[in-house]
Amino acid sequence: MKKLIFISCIFLTVLNSSAQEFRPFVGLGGFVHLYSFEKDLQSSPAISLSAGLEYKATGFLLPEIEVNYLNGKYKDNVDSSDLGNIINSSDRSFSVVNFSFCPKIVLGDYNDGNYIQILPKYIFSLIDVRENIVSNSMISTQTEKSLSTSQHAIGLGVGYVINFDTWYSNSLAINVCYNTIRVSEPFDQLNPGTEAIDNVGVYGIEFKYYFGVKRLK
């Protein structure tokens, strides 16, 4: 809760500041989970939607605050007998709401030309996971489990920004990102005593569109 209050204060400070120029943005992305190298697991895709605010602190530092929604399916788990018959199967899904702060660093001409950006990020995540387990032993049964938790994570990305040649300072950013959000942890908590899934974060690509009120100076 303290983290949410802190992020909200930053957001209100930026909105009330006439000395700093700012731009709202929206984003769309696709991510997959990264597992430990010794794990032979399929990739688990997720869709990302985001909205936030960028403000110009200096010529090369443009901090951002962002709210992001991540939704996807986790790798299904199947247990089979020696004869190949399926004993248990589970369908796993998750949703994550991320609140983040990014002290974005600009490499290039922010005002007039295209440029590269570096994206270090702090993330506070609210994670909801759901698992539907079907048992095919003597009598077929179905069990649903869910868990809500929170995590602190960090992220890093690099992007290329295209400035549109209009009076408004609109831009399109194409970013490649990685963060340490571990969706596997709450699934492991749902199934104590089983082998840990052990994913080590998510990575992917995102597109962000920035809406300018006027041409920045």
C-alpha positions as CSV (number, residue, x, y, z in Angstrom):
1,M,0.0,0.0,0.0
2,K,2.9,2.4,0.8
3,K,4.3,1.8,-2.7
4,L,1.0,2.6,-4.3
5,I,0.7,5.9,-2.3
6,F,4.2,6.8,-3.3
7,I,3.6,6.2,-7.0
8,S,0.3,8.2,-6.8
9,C,2.1,11.1,-5.3
10,I,4.6,11.2,-8.1
11,F,1.7,11.1,-10.6
12,L,-0.1,14.1,-9.0
13,T,3.2,16.1,-8.6
14,V,3.8,15.8,-12.3
15,L,0.3,16.8,-13.3
16,N,0.4,19.9,-11.1
17,S,3.9,21.0,-12.3
18,S,3.9,23.7,-15.0
19,A,7.7,23.7,-15.2
20,Q,7.9,20.2,-16.6
21,E,6.5,19.1,-20.0
22,F,4.8,15.8,-20.0
23,R,3.1,13.3,-22.4
24,P,0.6,10.5,-21.8
25,F,1.1,7.2,-23.6
26,V,-0.5,3.9,-24.2
27,G,1.1,0.6,-25.0
28,L,0.6,-2.9,-26.4
29,G,3.1,-5.8,-26.0
30,G,3.7,-9.5,-26.1
31,F,5.8,-11.4,-23.6
32,V,6.9,-15.0,-22.8
33,H,8.4,-16.5,-19.7
34,L,12.1,-17.2,-19.3
35,Y,13.0,-20.4,-17.5
36,S,16.2,-21.7,-16.0
37,F,18.3,-23.3,-18.6
38,E,18.0,-26.8,-17.1
39,K,14.2,-26.7,-17.5
40,D,12.6,-28.2,-20.6
41,L,9.4,-26.2,-20.6
42,Q,7.3,-24.6,-23.3
43,S,7.1,-20.8,-23.6
44,S,4.0,-19.3,-21.9
45,P,2.8,-16.3,-23.9
46,A,1.1,-13.2,-22.3
47,I,-0.5,-10.0,-23.7
48,S,0.4,-6.7,-22.1
49,L,-1.6,-3.4,-22.1
50,S,-0.2,-0.3,-20.5
51,A,-0.9,3.4,-19.9
52,G,1.3,6.1,-18.3
53,L,2.9,9.5,-18.3
54,E,6.3,10.7,-19.4
55,Y,7.8,13.9,-18.2
56,K,10.8,15.8,-19.2
57,A,13.2,16.4,-16.3
58,T,16.3,17.2,-18.4
59,G,17.4,16.9,-22.0
60,F,18.4,13.3,-21.5
61,L,16.3,12.1,-18.5
62,L,12.6,11.5,-19.1
63,P,11.2,9.6,-16.1
64,E,7.9,7.6,-16.6
65,I,5.2,6.2,-14.4
66,E,3.1,3.4,-15.8
67,V,0.3,1.0,-15.0
68,N,0.5,-2.2,-16.9
69,Y,-1.9,-5.2,-17.2
70,L,-0.4,-8.6,-18.1
71,N,-2.6,-11.6,-18.9
72,G,-1.8,-15.0,-20.2
73,K,-1.8,-18.8,-19.8
74,Y,1.0,-20.7,-18.0
75,K,2.3,-24.0,-19.2
76,D,-0.2,-26.7,-18.6
77,N,0.9,-29.6,-16.4
78,V,0.1,-33.2,-17.3
79,D,0.9,-36.3,-15.2
80,S,0.8,-39.6,-17.0
81,S,1.0,-43.3,-15.9
82,D,3.6,-45.8,-17.2
83,L,1.1,-46.9,-19.8
84,G,0.8,-43.3,-21.1
85,N,-2.7,-42.7,-19.6
86,I,-3.3,-39.2,-18.3
87,I,-3.7,-39.2,-14.5
88,N,-3.9,-35.5,-13.8
89,S,-4.0,-32.4,-16.0
90,S,-4.1,-28.8,-15.0
91,D,-5.0,-25.6,-16.9
92,R,-3.2,-22.5,-15.5
93,S,-3.8,-18.8,-16.2
94,F,-2.7,-15.6,-14.6
95,S,-3.2,-11.8,-14.6
96,V,-0.8,-9.2,-13.3
97,V,-1.2,-5.5,-12.6
98,N,2.1,-3.7,-12.5
99,F,2.9,-0.3,-11.1
100,S,6.3,0.9,-12.3
101,F,8.7,3.9,-12.3
102,C,11.3,4.2,-15.0
103,P,14.1,6.8,-15.0
104,K,14.3,6.7,-18.8
105,I,17.6,7.7,-20.4
106,V,17.6,9.2,-23.9
107,L,20.5,8.7,-26.4
108,G,20.0,11.1,-29.3
109,D,18.0,14.2,-30.3
110,Y,14.8,14.0,-28.2
111,N,13.2,17.2,-29.7
112,D,13.5,16.8,-33.5
113,G,15.0,13.4,-34.5
114,N,14.6,9.7,-33.8
115,Y,16.5,8.4,-30.8
116,I,17.4,5.4,-28.7
117,Q,16.2,5.0,-25.1
118,I,17.4,2.9,-22.1
119,L,14.7,1.7,-19.8
120,P,15.7,0.7,-16.2
121,K,12.6,0.1,-14.2
122,Y,11.3,-0.6,-10.7
123,I,8.0,-2.7,-10.6
124,F,5.5,-3.5,-7.9
125,S,3.2,-6.3,-9.1
126,L,-0.2,-7.6,-7.9
127,I,-0.5,-11.2,-9.2
128,D,-3.6,-13.4,-9.4
129,V,-3.1,-17.0,-10.5
130,R,-5.8,-19.7,-11.2
131,E,-5.4,-23.4,-11.7
132,N,-8.0,-25.9,-12.8
133,I,-7.0,-29.5,-12.0
134,V,-8.7,-32.5,-13.6
135,S,-8.1,-35.9,-12.0
136,N,-8.8,-39.0,-14.1
137,S,-8.1,-41.7,-11.5
138,M,-11.0,-44.0,-10.4
139,I,-13.5,-41.1,-10.5
140,S,-13.0,-38.1,-12.6
141,T,-12.9,-34.9,-10.4
142,Q,-12.2,-31.3,-11.1
143,T,-10.6,-28.8,-8.6
144,E,-10.2,-25.1,-8.9
145,K,-7.5,-23.2,-7.0
146,S,-6.5,-19.5,-7.0
147,L,-4.1,-17.3,-5.2
148,S,-3.3,-13.5,-5.0
149,T,0.0,-12.2,-4.0
150,S,2.4,-9.3,-4.6
151,Q,6.0,-8.9,-5.7
152,H,8.8,-6.4,-6.2
153,A,10.7,-6.6,-9.4
154,I,13.2,-4.8,-11.6
155,G,13.3,-4.5,-15.4
156,L,15.6,-3.4,-18.2
157,G,14.9,-2.5,-21.8
158,V,16.1,-0.7,-24.8
159,G,14.0,1.0,-27.4
160,Y,13.9,3.0,-30.6
161,V,11.7,6.0,-30.8
162,I,10.2,7.5,-34.0
163,N,9.2,11.2,-33.8
164,F,6.4,12.2,-36.1
165,D,7.0,15.4,-38.1
166,T,3.9,17.3,-36.9
167,W,3.2,20.3,-34.7
168,Y,2.2,17.9,-31.9
169,S,5.1,15.9,-30.4
170,N,3.6,12.5,-31.0
171,S,6.0,9.5,-31.0
172,L,6.1,5.7,-31.4
173,A,8.5,3.7,-29.3
174,I,9.5,0.0,-30.1
175,N,11.0,-1.5,-27.0
176,V,12.6,-4.9,-26.2
177,C,12.2,-5.6,-22.5
178,Y,13.1,-8.0,-19.7
179,N,11.8,-8.0,-16.1
180,T,12.2,-10.3,-13.1
181,I,8.5,-10.9,-12.4
182,R,8.2,-14.5,-11.4
183,V,4.7,-15.8,-12.0
184,S,5.8,-19.3,-11.2
185,E,6.1,-18.5,-7.4
186,P,2.4,-18.3,-6.7
187,F,1.8,-21.5,-8.8
188,D,4.4,-23.2,-6.7
189,Q,2.6,-22.0,-3.5
190,L,-0.6,-23.6,-4.8
191,N,1.2,-26.9,-5.1
192,P,3.5,-27.4,-2.1
193,G,5.7,-30.5,-2.3
194,T,6.0,-30.5,-6.0
195,E,9.0,-29.6,-8.1
196,A,9.4,-25.9,-8.5
197,I,8.7,-24.4,-11.9
198,D,11.3,-21.8,-11.5
199,N,10.8,-19.2,-14.2
200,V,13.3,-16.3,-14.0
201,G,11.3,-13.5,-15.5
202,V,9.5,-12.5,-18.7
203,Y,10.8,-10.9,-21.9
204,G,9.2,-9.6,-25.0
205,I,8.5,-6.6,-27.2
206,E,6.2,-3.7,-26.7
207,F,4.9,-0.7,-28.8
208,K,4.1,2.6,-27.0
209,Y,2.4,5.6,-28.6
210,Y,3.1,9.0,-26.9
211,F,0.5,11.8,-27.3
212,G,2.1,15.3,-27.3
213,V,0.1,18.4,-26.4
214,K,2.5,20.6,-28.3
215,R,5.9,20.5,-29.9
216,L,8.4,20.2,-27.1
217,K,11.2,22.8,-26.9
